[in-house]
């Protein structure tokens, strides 16, 4: 079909619309067939590009071979080709990886064996709190008419209900929960509250000296005078119970204020639940200035120490619970429960002792210091102790010092 015929067909297509376009496509189809043959008519009709064969694109078989050789040389010079690793090297790396996996599996089996051995001696009194004596509960009923006591009891019950709910969940020991290792996350060597901690430690020493003198006066009259070291030497079951870090900041402060205490430093008992910090303290890998002093260090959580030694007869002149959590605590540590164990097991010394608590007030689990004070005072009242608030420090953490004396 001549090319001249296509132009009238195109004009007719524009005039007739879709019907004309179909007529134009048919005319073009027959024109392409008459001019180029059957092999390319679809590409012309559908306006698709023609894909030439390799021989057409390169000009022949010689060009194909030349192009292949140049491509191979370019590939050998590429960075990707240089990064290819021989099969023998891969096999060596695989062998090394298999050896490492085998070592890790052996170490995992050892850890599993240690875990089973520890669980075999898990304490039976798992996070339990000693009950109140009936006589003490009965004596508290006479104080309900006092509005201040009633407010303290309401605040006490609000915290105690949370403790009972937690104890109910933890009544049955969990095999996958560690009862000995509670890693500490508090940066004791770079904490922002270090200056405040120094003030607390110095105040502890001042109040300890006053308590010791008061105890000496109660025992020996107005002329009584007794140092802390003499008091501990005279009473082997009296101790200072502390939670301290590997730097032993509180212990160092006490030793500096009572130099003769080195002779009975083993009566400074420090339960340490962080196994890493325990071995740092035992092996003296962290400088603390007490390399020539033996401290009563225990690889134990404070709650387990209080529970396992409640029949030994220990009396604490000082109990310093330097906690890193809220007063109610978490699944591992509960300052409120430890306060209950301390009172109900009869750990406070006579005629007076110090109780120092450090905790978080921040929500959502934190409680204001006023509610914490009501809890401590009321728990003491339930166990026939009077509790007096001596000092309060507030910074990133809150610290409260109490004086505890039997009724």
Secondary structure, 3 states (H helix, E strand, C coil): CCHHHHHHHHHHHHHHCHHHHHHHHHHHHHHHHHHHCCCCHHHHHCCCCCCCCHHHHHCCHHHHHHHHHHHHHHHHHCHHHHCCCCHHHHHHHHHHHHHHHHHHHHHHHHHHHHHHHHHHCCCCCCCCCCCCCHHHHHHHHHHCCCHHHHHHHHHHHHHHHHHHHHHHHCCCCCCCCCCCCCCCCCCCCCCCCHHHHHHHHHHHHHHHHHHHHHHHHHHHCCCCCCCHHHHHHHCCCEEEEECCCCCCHHHHHHHHHCHHHHHHHHHEEEECCCHHHHHHHHCCCCCCCCCCCCCEEECCCHHHHHHHCCCCCCEEEEEEEEEEEECCCCCCCCHHHHHHHHHHCCCECCCCEEEEEEEECCCCCCCCHHHHHHHHHHHHHHCCEEEEEEEEEECCCEEEEEEEEEC
